[in-house]
Amino acid sequence: MAPYCLKMFQKRWYVLALSINEDRLRIYGLDRFENIEITKDHFKFPSDFNAKDYFSSFFGVVIDEDIPLQRIVVRAFSAHQHYMRSLPLHLSQKELYSCNEYADFELTLRPTYDFIMELQSYGTMIEVMEPQSLRQTMKCCINDLSRLYKSD
């Protein structure tokens, strides 16, 4: 593998590297490495690579370029709007509207698995307003969760 950069996400370190076998960039969790061997092999680091730019359309470390870049609007209710202002979900986050009851925030990113999991972690403190496809994904997740507890 040819390492490009390190990234910390959710208190874990990852390395973005060119997989020699697959000839594509992949992300590897450093805590999963079992054996590292330093070799005398060298690779030419691409002069046009910028880690910040590379990760700019993603939430965390799930890299899926097949998911299109999308405009996402999230409504934060009550006191959670202050939390979203102080700890934005993404660098692209902008506040669109606010009142006492809620605030709407716009983000532009690819809604990957880790982003959806983050949204789910806020429960009823947020609501995805746009796009409809992400609202539907959230609804399916909620329905699946409800089925797990249906027998109680």
Number of C-alpha atoms within 10 A of each C-alpha: 15 16 16 17 14 16 17 12 12 7 6 10 14 18 18 20 18 16 15 10 7 9 10 10 16 17 19 18 16 12 9 8 8 6 5 6 5 5 6 5 6 7 8 6 10 8 6 6 11 11 13 10 9 10 15 15 23 23 22 19 23 16 20 13 11 8 12 12 13 15 14 20 21 22 24 24 19 15 13 18 23 14 11 20 15 9 9 15 16 18 13 14 18 15 17 12 11 14 10 9 12 18 22 21 24 19 20 19 22 22 22 20 15 15 19 15 13 13 18 16 11 12 10 11 16 21 18 21 15 16 13 11 10 17 16 13 13 18 13 12 15 13 11 12 11 11 10 9 8 8 6 4
